[in-house]
Amino acid sequence: MYHNDHPALLGIAPSLQPQLVAVLNTSLANSTWKGIKNIKLSIERMESKYALNLPLPWGRSEVVNYILALSMEKLAPSTIRVYVSRVASLHKNMGMCPGWQGDDIRMLMRGVANLPKNSDPAKQRLAVTPAVLRVLHSRLSSSPAPDLTKKMVWAACCLLYVGSLRSCELLSPSRYSFDPTSTLRRCDVELAKDLVNGRRIKYLRLSVKNPKEFRQAGTVIVEILPCPGMFFCPVTALTDFMRYTPGYPRSMPLFRSEEALLSRDWLNKILKEHLDPVLTYGVVRTHGFRAGLTSALAKCGVSDDTLQSLGRWHSQAYRSYIKMGRNLRLSTQQELVSKISEMAETNWGVETTLLVQ
């Protein structure tokens, strides 16, 4: 974003500078601003992972280091070109001139494109199943990680699975910074209670911001109902974590430890550590939670409308589901939980392939 100290304001009358800032900040499409924000996060990750020092403005050595780091991440040459282009846009946005020319990186990019491809086929991404969750829970419980980290990770996994949530709706983009327009914060979670069929039920109300299916909606309320008796009950897991962290500020992300925020990269690293040695035919990463519950219920014969409603898939079916009333929704979920509870006692998804579409 342009600010009041931007070099573009030099020579502009002080009384007109605020108007120029407003004009410049609306001169680029929202997608362009989002691309610039994402490229900053990419630079931070490459600096951290490969011990680089990449302060702007960049010269030839900085852009070469960045390209080499991206190639180590196995990004396609076309994607690397887009990233470099966005870095150039970031320079211009900050009133700087990129210190490299096309000739400086042309041969390097040609070499990146000609690198031999990995002869080993990439492992397929797998959907999470109750059996996979059981394996994760067991290995996580016996790991030497701090109790706070284990409770945090398990609560996040339960929410992602039962809520069919996307990782970007729940987790921070990095371990050291978060985006308040997308990351779920403590103040976005409410533990609600209602009288249902003569007994009081605790459930979660999440204020999910800017979800993919409602980009212009701002905030969408997602109710996460309990899974009574199940080891992956999200209400139990989250309340356990929140009791363990009573002093955390409500304005901060929900999932954080004493040292860092729970990001997608960090959670993927944990999933890789605990599940890759077990799942030899594929890998489970955060996106596998989004498809997990849907895959399990589809196997049980649940209707398409119900599946689309539970996962907020692109369909109008969710509207009728929301209007059903909490009594009917709870009884529906209890029926679904009873079906998938049988799967939790089997190795479905651990010894058989279940691919993420």
C-alpha positions in Angstrom: 0.0 0.0 0.0 1.1 3.6 -0.6 1.7 5.7 2.5 2.2 9.4 3.2 6.0 9.1 3.1 6.0 7.5 -0.4 8.5 9.0 -2.9 5.7 9.4 -5.4 4.5 12.3 -3.2 7.6 14.4 -3.8 6.6 17.6 -5.6 2.9 17.2 -4.8 1.2 20.0 -2.8 0.7 18.9 0.8 -3.0 19.6 0.6 -3.3 17.2 -2.3 -1.0 14.4 -1.0 -3.8 12.5 0.8 -5.9 12.4 -2.4 -2.9 11.1 -4.4 -2.4 8.3 -1.8 -6.1 7.4 -2.1 -5.9 7.4 -6.0 -2.7 5.3 -6.0 -4.1 2.8 -3.6 -7.1 2.2 -5.9 -5.0 2.1 -9.1 -4.3 -1.6 -8.8 -6.7 -4.5 -8.7 -7.4 -6.4 -5.5 -5.7 -9.4 -7.0 -2.6 -7.4 -7.6 -2.5 -6.2 -4.0 -3.0 -9.8 -2.8 -0.1 -10.9 -5.0 2.2 -8.3 -3.5 1.2 -9.4 0.0 1.8 -13.0 -0.8 5.2 -12.3 -2.4 6.3 -10.6 0.9 5.4 -13.8 2.7 7.3 -15.8 0.1 10.4 -13.7 0.6 10.2 -14.2 4.4 10.0 -18.0 4.0 12.9 -18.1 1.6 15.0 -15.9 3.9 14.2 -18.2 6.9 14.6 -21.5 5.2 17.8 -20.8 3.2 19.5 -18.2 5.5 19.2 -15.4 3.0 19.3 -11.7 3.5 16.9 -10.1 1.0 16.1 -6.5 2.0 14.7 -4.3 -0.7 15.9 -2.9 -3.1 17.3 -5.9 -4.8 20.3 -6.1 -7.1 21.4 -9.0 -9.3 22.6 -11.2 -6.4 19.4 -10.9 -4.5 17.1 -11.9 -7.4 19.5 -14.8 -8.3 19.4 -16.1 -4.7 15.6 -15.8 -4.7 15.3 -17.7 -8.0 17.6 -20.5 -6.8 15.6 -20.8 -3.5 12.4 -21.1 -5.4 13.9 -23.7 -7.7 14.9 -25.7 -4.6 11.2 -25.6 -3.7 10.5 -27.4 -7.0 8.4 -24.5 -8.3 7.7 -24.6 -12.1 9.7 -22.1 -14.1 6.5 -20.3 -15.2 5.6 -19.8 -11.5 9.1 -18.5 -10.7 8.8 -15.9 -13.5 5.5 -14.8 -12.0 7.1 -14.4 -8.5 10.0 -12.4 -9.9 7.5 -10.2 -11.8 5.7 -9.6 -8.5 8.9 -8.7 -6.8 9.5 -6.1 -9.4 6.0 -4.8 -8.8 6.7 -4.7 -5.1 9.8 -2.5 -5.8 7.7 -0.1 -7.8 5.0 0.0 -5.2 7.6 1.1 -2.6 9.1 3.7 -4.9 12.2 1.7 -5.7 13.8 0.6 -9.0 14.6 -3.1 -9.4 18.4 -3.4 -9.7 18.5 -6.2 -12.3 17.7 -6.6 -16.0 16.1 -9.4 -18.0 19.6 -10.3 -19.3 20.8 -10.8 -15.8 18.5 -13.8 -15.2 17.6 -15.0 -18.6 20.3 -17.7 -18.7 19.5 -18.7 -15.1 15.8 -19.2 -15.9 16.8 -21.2 -19.0 18.9 -23.5 -16.7 16.0 -23.8 -14.2 13.7 -24.9 -17.0 16.2 -27.5 -18.2 16.8 -29.1 -14.9 16.2 -32.9 -15.0 12.8 -33.8 -13.6 12.6 -36.0 -10.6 12.3 -39.6 -11.8 10.4 -40.7 -8.7 6.6 -40.1 -9.1 5.1 -37.6 -6.6 3.1 -39.3 -3.9 -0.6 -38.7 -4.2 -2.4 -36.5 -1.7 -4.7 -38.4 0.6 -7.9 -37.5 2.3 -8.0 -37.7 6.1 -10.1 -40.6 7.5 -11.0 -41.4 11.1 -8.4 -44.1 11.1 -5.7 -41.6 9.9 -6.8 -39.3 12.7 -6.5 -42.1 15.2 -2.9 -42.8 14.0 -2.1 -39.1 14.2 -3.6 -38.8 17.7 -1.6 -41.8 19.0 1.7 -40.6 17.5 1.1 -37.0 18.6 0.4 -38.1 22.1 3.6 -40.0 22.4 5.8 -37.4 20.8 8.2 -35.3 22.9 6.6 -32.0 21.8 5.4 -29.7 24.6 1.9 -30.4 25.9 0.7 -27.0 24.7 1.8 -27.7 21.1 0.2 -31.1 21.1 -3.1 -29.8 22.4 -3.0 -26.9 19.9 -2.3 -29.2 16.9 -4.9 -31.7 17.9 -7.6 -29.0 18.3 -6.8 -27.5 14.9 -6.9 -31.0 13.3 -10.3 -31.8 14.8 -11.7 -28.4 13.7 -10.4 -28.8 10.2 -11.8 -32.3 9.9 -15.3 -32.0 11.5 -15.8 -28.5 10.1 -14.5 -29.4 6.6 -12.6 -26.2 6.9 -9.8 -24.9 4.6 -6.5 -24.3 6.3 -6.5 -20.7 5.2 -9.7 -20.1 7.1 -8.2 -21.2 10.4 -4.4 -20.9 10.4 -1.9 -18.0 10.1 0.0 -17.6 6.8 3.3 -17.8 8.7 4.6 -18.7 12.1 5.5 -15.0 12.9 2.7 -13.0 11.3 -1.1 -13.2 10.6 -3.7 -11.7 8.4 -6.7 -10.5 10.5 -8.9 -10.6 7.4 -8.5 -14.4 7.1 -6.9 -15.9 10.2 -9.3 -17.2 12.9 -8.6 -15.3 16.1 -9.6 -16.0 19.7 -12.4 -13.4 19.5 -13.8 -15.2 16.4 -14.7 -18.3 18.5 -17.7 -18.6 20.8 -18.6 -21.6 22.9 -22.4 -21.6 22.8 -25.0 -23.6 24.7 -28.5 -24.5 23.7 -31.2 -26.7 25.0 -31.8 -29.5 22.5 -34.2 -32.3 23.1 -34.3 -31.6 26.8 -30.5 -31.5 27.4 -28.0 -28.7 27.1 -25.6 -29.0 24.2 -22.3 -27.2 23.9 -21.2 -26.3 20.4 -18.8 -23.8 18.6 -19.7 -20.8 16.6 -16.8 -19.7 14.3 -16.8 -16.3 12.6 -15.0 -17.4 9.4 -13.8 -14.3 7.4 -13.9 -14.1 3.6 -14.4 -17.8 2.9 -13.8 -18.9 -0.7 -17.4 -19.6 -1.5 -18.5 -16.1 -0.2 -15.7 -13.8 -1.2 -17.9 -10.7 -0.8 -19.7 -11.8 2.4 -17.1 -10.6 4.8 -17.8 -13.0 7.7 -19.8 -16.2 7.7 -20.9 -18.0 10.9 -20.0 -21.7 10.9 -21.5 -23.9 13.6 -19.3 -26.8 14.7 -21.5 -29.3 16.6 -20.1 -31.8 19.0 -19.3 -35.5 18.2 -20.3 -37.2 21.5 -18.0 -40.0 22.5 -15.6 -39.6 19.6 -11.9 -39.1 20.2 -11.9 -36.4 17.5 -14.7 -34.3 19.0 -13.8 -30.7 18.1 -15.7 -29.1 21.0 -13.8 -31.2 23.5 -10.4 -30.7 21.8 -10.8 -26.9 21.5 -12.1 -26.3 25.0 -9.2 -28.4 26.4 -6.7 -26.2 24.5 -8.4 -23.0 25.5 -8.4 -24.0 29.2 -4.7 -24.6 28.8 -4.2 -21.1 27.5 -6.5 -18.8 29.5 -4.3 -15.7 29.3 -3.9 -15.5 25.5 -5.2 -12.2 24.1 -8.5 -12.4 22.2 -7.2 -10.3 19.4 -4.5 -12.8 18.5 -4.8 -15.9 16.4 -6.6 -18.8 18.1 -3.9 -21.3 17.5 -0.5 -20.1 18.8 2.1 -21.4 21.2 4.4 -19.4 23.4 6.9 -19.1 20.6 5.0 -19.0 17.3 1.7 -19.1 15.5 0.3 -22.3 14.0 0.7 -21.9 10.2 -0.1 -24.2 7.4 3.6 -24.9 6.8 4.2 -25.8 10.4 1.1 -28.1 10.5 2.2 -29.7 7.3 5.6 -30.3 8.8 4.0 -32.0 11.8 1.7 -34.1 9.5 4.8 -35.2 7.5 6.7 -36.2 10.6 4.0 -38.3 12.1 2.1 -39.7 9.1 4.6 -40.1 6.2 6.3 -43.1 7.9 2.9 -44.8 8.2 1.2 -43.9 4.9 3.6 -45.3 2.4 1.4 -44.9 -0.6 0.6 -41.2 -0.3 0.8 -38.1 1.9 -1.6 -36.3 4.1 -1.4 -32.5 4.2 -3.8 -29.8 5.5 -6.0 -29.9 2.4 -6.7 -33.6 3.2 -8.9 -32.4 6.1 -11.2 -30.5 3.8 -12.0 -33.6 1.8 -11.8 -36.0 4.8 -15.3 -35.9 6.4 -16.9 -35.5 3.0 -15.2 -38.7 1.7 -16.1 -40.7 4.8 -19.8 -39.6 4.7 -20.0 -40.3 1.0 -18.8 -43.8 1.6 -21.7 -44.1 4.2 -24.2 -43.1 1.5 -25.0 -39.6 2.7 -26.8 -37.5 0.2 -25.0 -35.0 -2.0 -27.1 -32.1 -0.6 -26.0 -32.9 2.9 -22.3 -33.3 1.9 -22.4 -29.9 0.1 -24.1 -28.3 3.1 -21.6 -29.6 5.7 -18.6 -28.6 3.7 -20.0 -25.3 2.3 -19.2 -26.6 -1.2 -20.3 -24.5 -4.1 -24.0 -25.2 -4.0 -27.2 -23.6 -2.7 -27.9 -26.6 -0.6 -26.2 -25.1 2.4 -29.0 -22.6 2.7 -31.7 -25.2 3.4 -29.4 -26.9 5.8 -28.8 -23.7 7.8 -32.6 -23.2 8.0 -33.3 -26.7 9.3 -32.9 -25.6 12.9 -30.3 -26.8 15.4 -32.4 -29.7 16.8 -32.6 -31.3 13.4 -29.0 -30.5 12.5 -27.8 -32.0 15.8 -29.7 -35.2 15.3 -28.4 -35.4 11.7 -24.9 -34.9 12.9 -25.3 -37.5 15.6 -26.5 -40.0 13.0 -23.5 -39.1 10.8 -21.1 -39.5 13.7 -22.4 -42.9 14.5 -21.7 -44.0 11.0 -18.1 -42.7 10.9 -17.4 -44.0 14.4 -17.4 -47.5 12.9 -14.7 -46.4 10.4 -12.5 -45.2 13.3 -12.2 -48.8 14.4 -10.9 -50.0 11.0 -7.9 -49.2 8.9 -9.9 -47.6 6.1 -7.7 -44.8 4.7 -4.5 -46.2 6.3 -4.1 -49.5 4.4 -6.2 -48.4 1.4 -5.7 -45.5 -1.0 -8.1 -42.6 -0.6 -7.0 -39.8 -2.9 -7.9 -36.1 -2.6 -9.7 -34.9 -5.7 
